[in-house]
Amino acid sequence: MPLDDLLEQYAPNIMKAVSIEACQETSYNGKIYFMHMEKEE
């Protein structure tokens, strides 16, 4: 199940914090299926 709509609706701040490259790494056919979080140290 693609997460795009759910992320937009329930977690808009995550989409602002995650790089475009990270989203592209976890996408298939332009839809996000997985999100990995980058931990700041």
C-alpha positions as CSV (number, residue, x, y, z in Angstrom):
1,M,0.0,0.0,0.0
2,P,1.5,3.4,-1.0
3,L,2.1,5.8,1.9
4,D,1.9,9.0,0.0
5,D,-1.6,10.0,0.9
6,L,-1.2,8.9,4.5
7,L,2.0,10.8,5.0
8,E,0.5,13.9,3.5
9,Q,-2.5,13.7,5.7
10,Y,-1.1,12.5,9.0
11,A,2.6,13.3,8.9
12,P,3.3,16.4,6.8
13,N,6.2,17.4,9.0
14,I,8.0,14.1,8.1
15,M,7.7,14.9,4.5
16,K,9.3,18.3,5.1
17,A,12.2,16.8,7.1
18,V,13.1,13.9,4.8
19,S,15.2,14.5,1.8
20,I,13.9,13.9,-1.7
21,E,16.7,11.4,-2.3
22,A,15.6,9.4,0.7
23,C,12.0,9.3,-0.6
24,Q,13.2,8.2,-4.1
25,E,15.2,5.4,-2.6
26,T,12.1,3.9,-1.0
27,S,9.7,4.6,-3.9
28,Y,8.4,2.4,-6.7
29,N,6.7,3.9,-9.8
30,G,6.6,7.3,-8.0
31,K,4.8,6.0,-4.9
32,I,6.4,5.8,-1.4
33,Y,6.2,2.4,0.1
34,F,8.7,2.7,3.0
35,M,10.2,5.5,5.1
36,H,13.5,5.2,6.9
37,M,14.3,7.9,9.3
38,E,17.7,9.6,9.4
39,K,18.8,10.1,12.9
40,E,20.8,13.3,13.7
41,E,23.7,12.8,15.9
